[in-house]
Amino acid sequence: MRHLNEIALQHLNEARHNGHGRSSERLLHQRVLRQTLVALKEGTVLAEHNAPYAGSLQILHGRIRVTSGEDLVLEAGQLHVLPVERHSIEALEDAVLLLTAVTGIEDAAE
């Protein structure tokens, strides 16, 4: 089993050398639940996008800005509920985050 910090460092290194300034890996996909590790090089922006049904960001390294009507700066060690409206993310410094998202609602019969 790989250690989360090991995965984070690997992807941060890849983001630093990638022309897009980012690298990611889906760590968990179980029905409607997903966890994705995202590494962003300083200055990289994830353009405005839709929010999942429910989700959170845990910042593992660095600082990011989440913009959704107002700016919110998050840094390593913080856990934050994702805004339910469209939002963008900017890496204020090299950053790694763990995105936990519920992507749908399962039928109660399942």
N, C-alpha and C positions, 0 to 999 in steps of 0.2 A: 504494500500500500504506500503510495506517495504522500509526502507531507505537504500540507497546504502552503507553507512558506517556500518550499522547494519549487512548487508549481508557480507561485507568484513571482519568484526571482527569474525563473525561466522565461515567463511571458513578458516580464518587464524588460529583460534583455532583448527579446524579439521585437518588442514595441519600439525600443530605442533604435533598432536597425531596420525597421520596416518603413517604407515610404509613406504609409498611411498613419504611422505613429501609434499603432494599437495592435494588440494581440489578445486573443480570448480563447477560452476553452469551456465547454459545457461540462460541468463536473457531475451533475445529477439531472436526470430527466425521468421523473416518475409520475405518470399520468399528467395532471395539470401543474405539477410542481417542478420548477427548474431552478438550478443554481448554476450560475455562470461566473467564472473569474474573468475580469477584464483588466488589462494593463494598458495604460495610456502614457505616452511620452508628453512631457510638459508642452503646453500650447495646443494639444490635440483637442478637437471639439467633436462630440457626438451630436450631430444636428438634432433639432427638435424632432421628437418622435412620440408616439402614443404610449401611454402608461399601461401596464398589465392590470388585471383585475385587482390584484394586491401585490405588494412587493416591498422589499427593503434593500438598502445599500449598506454594506459594512465596509468601511475604508480600512484596508490592511496596510497601506503604505501611501505616503504623500498627502496632497490636498487637492480637492476638486471643488468646482462651483456647479450647483444645480440651479438652473433658471426655469421658473414656471410662474411667471407673473412677478415674482420677487426672487432675488438672489440669495442663495444659502451656501455658505462655505462649510465643507466637511473635511475633517482631517483624520489621520490614522487613529484607530481606536474607537471612532464614532460609528454608531448604528443609527440609521434614519429610515423612517417609512417613506417610500416613494410617493411623490405627489400623484394624485389621481388624474390630473390634467396633463396635456402635452408638456414636455420638458426637454431641455438640452443639458448636456454635461460637458464641462471644460476642465482639463487637467491644469491646475495652477502650478503644479510641479509634477515630476514623474509620479505616477500614482497606480495603485492596484486596488480594485474593489471587488467585492463579492456581491453579485446581484442575486437575490432570491425572489422569484416571481411565481405567482399563480396566474396561469395563462388562459384559464377558462373555468367553467363550472361543469363538473361531471353530472350526468344524469343520475338521479337518486337511485335508480334501479341497478346501476352498475355495482 
